[in-house]
Amino acid sequence: MTLSLNGTILLAGAGKMGTALVEGWLARGVPAASIIIQEPSLSAETAAVAKHHGLRVAPEIAALDAPPAVIVAAVKPQVMDAVFAPLAKLAGPETVVLSIAAGRSIASFEKHVAEGTAVVRAMPNTPAAIGRGITGAAGNAHLSDAQKALCSALLGAVGDVVWVPDESLIDAVTAVSGSGPAYVFLLAECLADAGVKAGLDRDTATKLARATVSGAGELLHRSKLPTETLRTNVTSPGGTTAAALGVLMRDDGLQPLLTEAVLAAKERGRVLGQ
């Protein structure tokens, strides 16, 4: 799907997520001349992308010929105020500010821009690096339908996009999908460790665990069946899978532990956003 853009994208920060977004935009047909990057120290990977496509990159950007259609704030949260304050002066009345900085509230951007400026807070996750991410997003009251569609298209270049009706829900999004890949990687680690305890050598257990987790994830991605159906399709009554699920699904099993983990992440996100 081609991404239609009327204006320029000013990207502040070209780390892994910023670079993934740029590559997604270029793949969707955004002209290189429409992308401007502010980044004081490009990684070798990002520098190669910028050179290949002829992207404009500068350590600082003090002026533009016209206000950008969107300012994408993708620097680390702890330096966001210092980086964003001068960039905010470049925003025009039709500019939308799109933040992918964890823990930074919409209000923290609104204080730098003119009243009435549209601001979106978004939380992508690391599978965006391979175009398989998912992003949760929320906008302020000034976000127009056209600006929302533009942000959906920009974020959709690296995966799916889900809009939540209230910014307070971004902490829950972060706890489920933002931090979620780490939970899945931990599952692969634990499954491999369990395989070793069951008698397998480490290399074999690790290979089995990684392939199982990634393969099951791909099946989940491709299938239209509910997750419960996919699970029961693997589970023969009285069989080996049923025996294992009897442990994982008991009252003190996986569900309460994962719920506790997600709620802990949500609370931490709330505290960091204050």
C-alpha positions in Angstrom: 0.0 0.0 0.0 1.4 3.4 -1.0 1.6 6.0 1.7 0.4 9.4 0.5 2.0 12.4 2.1 1.2 16.1 1.6 4.2 17.8 3.1 7.4 16.7 4.9 8.1 14.4 7.8 10.6 15.7 10.4 12.0 12.8 12.3 13.8 13.6 15.6 15.9 10.6 16.5 17.0 7.8 14.2 17.7 4.9 16.5 16.4 1.4 15.8 12.7 2.4 15.9 13.2 5.6 14.0 15.2 3.8 11.3 12.6 1.0 11.0 10.0 3.7 10.5 12.1 5.4 7.8 12.6 2.2 5.9 8.9 1.4 6.1 8.0 4.9 4.8 10.4 4.6 1.9 9.0 1.1 1.1 5.5 2.6 1.1 6.5 5.2 -1.5 7.3 8.3 0.5 9.9 10.3 -1.5 13.2 10.5 0.2 13.1 14.3 -0.3 10.0 14.4 2.0 11.9 12.9 5.0 14.2 15.1 7.1 16.1 13.5 10.0 17.6 15.3 13.0 20.1 13.0 14.6 23.6 14.0 16.0 25.1 10.5 15.8 23.8 8.0 13.2 24.6 4.3 13.6 26.4 2.6 10.7 23.1 0.9 9.7 21.1 4.2 9.6 23.9 6.0 7.9 23.9 3.4 5.1 20.1 3.8 4.7 20.4 7.6 4.6 23.2 7.5 2.0 21.5 4.9 -0.2 18.3 6.9 -0.4 19.8 10.4 -0.2 18.0 11.4 2.9 18.6 14.8 4.5 20.2 14.3 7.9 21.5 17.1 10.3 22.6 17.2 13.9 20.3 20.1 14.5 17.5 21.7 12.4 16.8 25.4 13.2 14.7 26.2 10.1 12.6 24.7 7.3 11.2 26.1 4.1 7.7 25.3 5.4 6.2 23.7 8.5 6.3 19.9 8.3 3.2 17.8 8.0 4.3 15.8 11.0 7.0 15.9 13.6 7.9 12.4 14.7 9.5 12.5 18.2 11.7 9.4 18.5 14.5 10.3 20.9 15.0 8.9 24.4 12.4 10.1 26.9 15.0 11.6 29.2 16.3 14.1 26.6 13.0 14.7 24.9 12.3 18.2 26.4 15.7 19.4 25.3 15.4 18.1 21.8 11.8 18.8 21.2 11.6 22.4 22.5 13.4 24.0 19.5 11.7 21.6 17.0 8.3 22.7 18.3 9.0 26.2 16.9 9.0 24.6 13.4 5.4 23.4 13.8 2.6 25.1 11.8 -1.1 25.1 12.4 -1.6 21.9 10.4 1.4 20.1 11.8 0.7 17.0 13.9 3.2 15.9 16.6 3.6 12.1 16.7 5.6 10.8 19.7 6.9 7.2 20.1 8.7 8.0 23.3 7.8 5.7 26.2 6.3 7.4 29.2 6.0 10.9 27.7 2.5 12.3 28.0 0.6 14.3 25.5 0.7 17.2 27.9 4.5 17.2 27.9 4.5 18.0 24.2 1.5 20.4 24.3 3.5 22.7 26.6 6.0 23.3 23.8 3.6 23.9 20.9 0.9 26.5 20.1 -2.5 25.9 21.6 -4.6 23.8 19.2 -1.7 21.7 17.9 -2.6 18.0 17.3 -0.5 15.6 19.3 -0.5 11.8 19.2 1.2 9.5 21.7 2.1 6.1 20.3 3.7 3.0 21.6 5.2 0.7 19.0 7.1 -2.5 19.8 10.3 -4.1 18.6 8.9 -6.4 15.9 8.5 -3.2 13.9 12.1 -3.8 12.9 10.8 -6.6 10.6 7.6 -5.0 9.7 5.6 -7.1 12.1 5.1 -4.6 15.0 1.9 -3.3 16.5 1.4 0.2 17.8 -1.2 1.5 20.2 -2.0 5.2 19.8 -4.1 8.0 21.3 -4.5 11.6 20.2 -5.5 14.9 21.9 -8.7 16.7 21.2 -7.2 18.7 18.3 -6.4 15.7 16.2 -8.4 15.9 12.9 -9.5 12.8 11.0 -7.0 13.6 8.2 -4.2 13.8 10.8 -5.3 10.6 12.4 -5.3 8.9 9.1 -1.8 10.2 8.3 -0.4 8.9 11.7 -2.1 5.6 11.1 -0.4 5.3 7.7 3.0 6.3 9.1 2.8 3.9 12.0 1.3 1.2 9.8 4.4 1.1 7.7 5.9 -1.1 10.3 2.9 -3.2 11.4 -0.6 -2.9 12.7 -2.1 0.1 14.5 -4.7 0.2 17.3 -6.2 3.5 18.5 -7.4 3.7 22.1 -10.0 6.3 23.2 -8.0 7.7 26.1 -4.4 8.4 26.6 -4.5 6.7 30.1 -4.8 3.4 28.2 -1.4 3.7 26.6 0.1 2.4 29.9 -1.9 -0.8 29.4 -0.9 -0.9 25.7 2.7 -0.6 26.8 2.3 -3.4 29.4 0.8 -5.8 26.9 2.4 -5.1 23.5 5.2 -2.7 24.1 6.9 -4.9 26.7 5.2 -8.1 25.4 8.0 -9.3 23.1 10.3 -9.6 26.2 7.7 -11.9 27.7 7.8 -14.1 24.6 11.6 -14.2 24.5 11.5 -15.2 28.2 9.1 -18.0 27.3 11.6 -19.3 24.8 14.4 -19.2 27.4 12.3 -21.0 30.0 11.1 -23.6 27.5 14.8 -24.3 26.6 15.8 -24.5 30.3 12.9 -26.9 30.9 14.1 -29.0 28.0 17.5 -29.3 29.5 16.0 -30.4 32.8 14.1 -33.0 30.8 17.3 -34.5 29.5 18.1 -32.6 26.3 21.5 -30.9 25.6 21.5 -27.1 25.7 21.8 -26.6 21.9 19.0 -29.0 21.0 16.7 -27.6 23.7 17.4 -24.0 22.5 16.8 -24.9 18.9 13.5 -26.7 19.7 12.3 -23.8 21.9 13.1 -21.0 19.5 11.6 -22.8 16.5 8.5 -23.7 18.5 7.9 -20.2 19.8 8.5 -18.5 16.5 6.6 -21.1 14.5 3.6 -21.0 16.8 3.7 -17.2 16.5 3.7 -17.4 12.7 0.8 -19.9 12.8 -1.1 -17.5 15.1 -0.4 -14.6 12.7 -1.6 -16.5 9.7 -4.6 -18.3 11.2 -8.1 -16.7 11.6 -9.0 -19.2 14.3 -9.3 -18.0 17.9 -6.3 -18.7 20.1 -8.4 -21.1 22.2 -9.1 -23.2 19.2 -5.5 -23.3 18.1 -4.6 -24.4 21.6 -7.3 -27.1 21.8 -6.2 -28.4 18.3 -2.9 -29.3 19.8 -4.4 -30.9 22.9 -5.5 -34.5 22.8 -7.6 -35.6 25.8 -5.4 -37.4 28.3 -2.3 -36.7 26.2 1.1 -35.1 26.8 -0.1 -31.5 26.0 -3.1 -31.9 28.3 -0.7 -32.9 31.1 1.4 -29.8 30.6 -1.6 -27.5 30.3 -2.9 -29.0 33.6 0.0 -27.3 35.3 0.1 -24.1 33.3 -3.7 -23.5 33.6 -4.2 -24.2 37.2 -5.2 -21.5 39.6 -1.6 -20.5 40.4 -0.4 -21.1 36.9 0.5 -18.9 34.0 -2.6 -16.6 33.9 -2.3 -15.0 37.3 1.5 -14.7 37.0 1.2 -13.0 33.6 -1.6 -10.7 34.8 0.5 -9.7 37.7 3.4 -8.9 35.4 1.3 -6.9 33.0 -0.2 -4.9 35.9 3.3 -4.2 37.3 4.4 -2.9 33.9 1.3 -0.8 33.6 1.9 0.8 37.0 5.5 1.4 36.2 4.5 3.1 33.0 2.1 5.3 34.9 4.8 6.4 37.4 7.3 7.1 34.6 4.8 9.3 32.9 4.2 11.6 35.8 
